[in-house]
Amino acid sequence: MPGRGTMEKKRTGAVTDLTQGVIWRQLVLFALPFLFSNLLQQFYSTADAAIVGQSVGAGALAAIGSCDKLVFLLINLFVGVSTGASIAVAQAFGRKDEDGLSRTVHSSVTLGLLSGAFLTAVGIWLAPKLLVAMNTPDDVLPMAVDYIEIYFMGMIPVMVYNMGSGILRAMGNSKSALLYLAAAGFINVGLDLLFVRGFSWGVKGAAAATAISQVLPALLVFLKLTRLEEGYRLRLRGLRLYKEETLYIVRVGVPAGLRMVLINISNVIVQSRINAFGMEAMAGCTLFFKIEGYLYAMISALSLALTSFAGQNIGAADYVRAKKGKQICMNIAAAVTVVMVVVLCVWAEPICRIFTKEEPAVFYGALQLRYQLPLYIIFSWNEIINGAVLSSGHSVAPMVISLLGMCVGRVGFIFVASEFWYDIRVVYLAFPFSWLVTHVGIQFYYYSGKWIQGKRFLEAVREQEAERG
């Protein structure tokens, strides 16, 4: 097997072998940096909202909220490609295939640079048109356009960071990206205060602060990759798209990205329905997603940790260990979700007032928290199971299941239920309904066992059998 000897000796520093050791301890320790990274991202996203909401008003808060879902819609296909890269890296690392790992790393970073440049151009051109199509109110639209055009200028560093942190994560390093993101978070908050409060630039200042702060973590993660162990270190002259590795990354990553795109299309449609209820409802929805983001940060950390953990173990042909990791993550997710949901529902209004003093926005934010969160445990389980399935390189089935549950189910519920009860609470209830539909589908697929099969898994099994004689 290519490069096997070198990789077996190098398990310290920037990389960690997740195919050995106590499962729950490895998952928890590996997930904690993800959690802190997610919380930091959510913190400086919250800082944007709090500083803008308190300094400029609910209109600016509504503008940022309208942009958030559109940004996720446009970039998630490429974020999915970075997920595909992370899975490919984890599997090659688990197989101890040094040559394949090197080609995958270089292909991934090249894809990150190209996708960032593409997103910058397309986002600046297309996003304002989509804001109009989303029925963004006239009193919000100019601020939303200003915000999103500046935000998309930072797409190259965003994509480089996503690719680079995904590579490090796949090789068992979840700490470096945390440190880089921490530095970026402090820069973002400082620039928010300077641009929004000091210079009175409003939403333009918030967007500029976010775009500028992305540069530092991208540079740091790029430098980290150039200093890895010999054999899978990033080399500038090696940056290119290697055919086999690139095709695998795209084959896994595009459906994973489309899954997120489809979910966000449904969210954009949902946002357009919320927009019809006015600026206060839009601002309340922004509050909800800023607050819910802290809960999602915990679930996302577990799902990301499981994807790398299971990816390495599937690469090593130890699918039993991979499945045990999934069950442990589901148990942790359940415990965390129950506690957080109780806190957020009981103290909904005081938490919402952290962001704005305008009571109509607080009312809508608290209302959405109480209608949407009680079944959040179902959503958390869906994310964990999806992470397990993705780790094997199977991404088409989760995409189809999400299309039917999270998109068709969610939007269909709103249009049908609104015929009988035209109320914003119908929009809120569409989310838990879609989680339940999705859960049935993803559970059925998981227990069918089809996700654990595939060419690369079978190759790993044959290689291990050959080594054992």
N, C-alpha and C positions, 0 to 999 in steps of 0.2 A: 504494500500500500504506500502511495507517495508520501514522503516526508514523515512517516509514522514515528520514527525514533526521536526526531527533534521535538515534536509536539508532546510526546509522553513525558519529556523531561522538564517542560516549561509550563508549570501550572500555577505560578505565583505572579504577583504584581498585577498586571493589567487584565489577566484572564483567570477564570475559575472553572474547574471541571465539575459540572452539576450531575454527572452520572454516578457519583459516589457520595456517601454520607447520609446522615439522617434527613429524611425528606422534609418534614415540617420545619426543621430548623433552617435548612437551606432555603426553602421558599420564603420564610419570614424574613431572614436576613437579606436575601436577595431582593425582596419586594420593598423593604423599607426605603432604600434610596429612591426607588420609583415613586413611592408615596410622597416623600419629601419633595421630589422634583415636580410631581403633579400639583402638590399643594403650593409650591412656589409659583408655578405657572398660574394657578388659580388666584394666588394672592396678588400678583401684579395685574392680572385681569380685573380683579376686584378693585384694586387701587385705581385703575382707569375709571371704573364705573363710579366709585365713591368720590374721587376728586372731581370728575366731570359733573356728576349729579349734584354735589354740594356747591360747586363753583359756578356752573353754567345753568343747570336746571333739568327738569324732566324731559324737555325736548331733546337735549343733547344725549341724555341717557337712552331715549327711544331710538335715536339715530344709531348709536353704537350697537344696540340690540338688534336692529334690522340688519346691520352689516355682519354681525357675528355668524348668523346662519348662512349667509351668502358666501362669506369667506370659507367656511367649512365645506360648503358645497363645491366650490371651485378647487380647493387644494386637496380634498380627501382622496381623490383618485391617485394622486402622487404620494400622499402619505401611505396609501395602501401598497404602493410599489416599495416603499421603504420597509413595510412589514414583510413583503416577500423577500427582500434582501436579508432582513434579520433572520428569517426562517432558513434561508439557504445557507447563511453563515453558521447558524446553530447546528444544522445537520452535518455540514462539512467538518465542523469542530468536533462534534460527537463521533464522527467516523474516523477522526484523526487524519484527514486528507489535507495535508499542508498545501499542496499545489492547487487543489481545487479551492481551498479557502482563500489563497492569495488572489486567484482570478476573480472570485466572487467579491472580495473587498474592493478591488480596483474597478470592477464593473459597477458596483453599487455607488461609489463616490462619483463616478462619471455620470451615472443616471441622475444623481442628486443635483449636480451642476446644470445639466441640460434641462431638467424639469423646473428648476428654479427660474431660469431665464425665460422659459416658455410661459410659466405662470405670471411673471411680471408683465409681459406683453399682453397676454390674453386678459388678465384681471383688470388692468387699467382700462382696456378697451371695452370689455363686456360688462363688468360689474355695474356701472351706472345704468345701463339699459335694463339689467335685471332688477335693479331697485325700483325702477318705474313699473315694471311688469308685476312686481310684488304688491302693488297698490300702496306704496309708501306715501303717507300723507304729504301734501304740499308744504306744510310747515316743518316737516322733518327732512324731506328729500335733499335740500341743498347741503345740510350738515352731513347727512349720510354719504353723499357723493364725495365730499371733501375728505371724510374719514377713510373711505375705502380706497380711493386713488392713492393716497399717501401710504396706506398700509401695504398695498401690493408692491411698493417699491422695495420692500425688504424680503422678497420671496427667495432670492438666491441663498442668503444665509439661513433662512428658515429650513429650506430643503437640505442644505449641506449638514446642518445640525441634526435634522431628523434621521438622515442616512447614517451619519457618523455615530450618533448615540445608539441607533439600532444595531450597528455592527458591534460596538463595545458590549451592549447588552447581551447579544447572542453569544459572545465569548465569555460571559460570566462577569462582566464589569458593569455594575449598576451604580457605582459611586462617582466616577469621573464626571458624567453628564450632570449629576446633581450639583457638584461644585461649580461647574461652568454656568449652570442655570441660576444658581444662587447669586453669582456676580451680576448676571444680566438682570435679575429681578431688582436688585438694589439700584442699578443704573436706571431701569425703567421707572421706578417710583420717584427717584430724584429728578429725572427729566420731566415726568408728569407734573410735579410740583413747580418746576421752573417754567415749563412751557404753558401749562394751563393756568396756574395761579399767578406766577410771576410775570409772564409775558401776555397773559389773557388771550392765548391763541385758540381756546375752546377745543372742539373735537379735532381740529388740525394738529394741535399740540399733543393730544393723547395719541393720535396715530403716529406722529413723528417719533414720539418717545418709544413706542413699541417697536417701530421699524429699526431705529438706531440701536436699541438694546439687543436685537437679535444678532448683531455682527460679532460681538465678543464670544458667545458660546460657539458659534460656527468656526471661528478661527481657532479656538482652544481645542475643540474636538478634532479638527483637521490636524493640528499639530500632534495631538495624542496618537492619532493613527500612524503618523510618520515615525513614532518612537516605540512602536510595539516590537515584540521579539522578532528576530530575523526569521524569514519564511512567510510571515503574513503581515509584515510591515507595509504600510502604504508608501509607494514611491511615485513621485510626480511623473517620471518617464514611463511608468507602467499604467497610467490612467488611460483606459480604453474600454470599449465594450467587447468582452469575450463572448463569443456566440452562444455556447452551451449554457454558461452561467447566466447570461443576460436573458435568454429565452426562459429559463426556469424562474428567474426573479419576476419576469413579466407575467408568466403563466400563473404563478401563485399570487403575485401582488395586484394585478389588475382586477381580478374578481374580488379580492379583499377590499381594494379601493372602491370598486363599484358598489359593494355592499354599503360602505359609508356614504357614498354619493347618493344612492337611492334613499337611504334613511334621511339624509339631509334635504333631498328633494321633497320628501313628505313633510319635513320640518319647515321648509320654505312655504309650502302650501298652507301648512298650519299657521305659520306666521302671518300669511296674507289674510287668513280668517280672523286672527287676533287683531290685525291692523284695522279691520272693519269696525272694531269696538272702540277705536279712538286712541289718542296719545297716552292716556293714563293706563289703559290696558296693555299697551306696548311697553311702557315703562315697567309695569308690574311683571310682565313676562321676562324682561331683562333681569329684574331682581331675582326672579325664580331661578333662572339658569345660572346666574352668578353664585347663588347659594347652593343650588343642587350640584354645582361643579365640585364643591368640597367633598360631597358624598361620592360622586363619580370618580374623583381622584383616587379614593381608596380602592374602589372596585377595579379601576383601570390598572392600578399598580399590581394587583393580584393577577389580573389577566395577562399583563405583559410579562410578569415573572414566570407564570406558568408556560407561556408560549416559548420562552427561551429554555426553561427547564425541560419541558416535554420535547422540544426540538432536539436538544442535545441527546436525550435518552432514546428518542426514535432513531436518530443518526447512529447511536450505539446499539440499536436493535433491542432495547430493553423497554418494550411497550407496557409491561406490567408496572414498572416504576413510574412511567408517564401517567398511567391511569390513576395510580395512587395519589400522585401529586394533584390531579384534577379534583379528586374528592376532598382532599385537605383544603384546597383553595375554596371550594364551595362552602365548607363548614365555616371557615373564617369569614367569608363574605356575608353569610347569613347573620352571624353574630354582630358584625360591624354595622350592617344595614339596619337591623332592628333598633339598636341603640341610637343611631344617628337620626332615623326617621322620627322616633319619639321626641327627641330634642327639638328638631326643626318644626314639627307640627305644634308642639306645646308652646314654644316661644317664637312663633312665626312673625308676629307684628314687631316686637323689639328688634329682631334680627333684620327685618326689612328696613327699619328706620335707621340702620347704620348707613344705608346708601342714600336715602332721601328723606326730607321732612314733609314731602307732599303726601297727604293722607290718601288720596285716591290711588296713587301708585302703590302705597303700602297695602291698601285693601286688596288690590288685585294680586299682588305678589303673595300675600298670606293665603288668599283663597286658592291659588294654584298649588302652593305647597301642600295644603290639606286635602285637596282632591287628587293630586297626582302621586304623592309619595307613599301612601299606605301599602301599595303592592310593589314597591321598588325592589323588594327581595327577589321577585321573579326576574326583573331586568338584570340584577346582579348575577344571578345564576346563568342567564343567557350569555352574558359576557364571558364568564369563566368557561363554559362549555365551548363557546366559539374560539377562545384562545387555545383550548386543547385540540380542537379539530384543525385549526390553522397550523399548528406546530408540525403536522404531518405533511403539509403542502397541499391539503385539500381545501380549496377556497371557493369553488363553484357552488357546492351545496349550501354553505352558509349564506352566500349571496342570494340564491333563489329563495331560501327560507325567509330571509330578511325582506326580500321584495314582497313576498306574500303577506307576511305578518306585520312588519314595521311600516310598510308603504301602503299596499292595497288595503290591509286591515285598518290602519290608522285613518287614512283619508276617507275610505269608504264609510267608516263609523261616523265621521263628522258629517258627511253629506246626507247619510240616511237619518241619523239621529236629529240633525238640525231641522228636518222636515216636521218633526213632532215636538221639538223643544228647542227654540232658537235662543240659546243662552251660551255665554262664554264657557260655562262649566262643561258643556258638551265637548268643547275642544280639549279641556283638561282631561276629561275621562277617556278620550281617545288613546292616550298614551298607555295607561294600564291595560286597556283592552288589547292593544297591539302587542304588548309584552306577553300576555297570556297566549295569544295565537302563535307567536314566535316560539314560545317555550315548548309547546306541543311538538312543533316541527323539528326543532334542534335536538330535543330529547330523543325523538324517534330515530333521527339520523345517527346520533351518537351511539345509541344502544344497538343499532344495526351492525356496528363494527366496521363499516366500509371505510371510515376515515383513517383507520390504522393501516390500511393496505396502500400499495403504491410501488412504483418502480424503485424509487430510492430506498425505501424501507427494505424491500426484498434484496436489493444489492448489498445493503449493510448486513443483513442476515447471512447471505452467502459468504461475504468476506470474513465474518466472524467464525462461521463454521469451517472455512478453509484454514484459518489460523489455528483453530483447535485441533486440526488434523483429521 
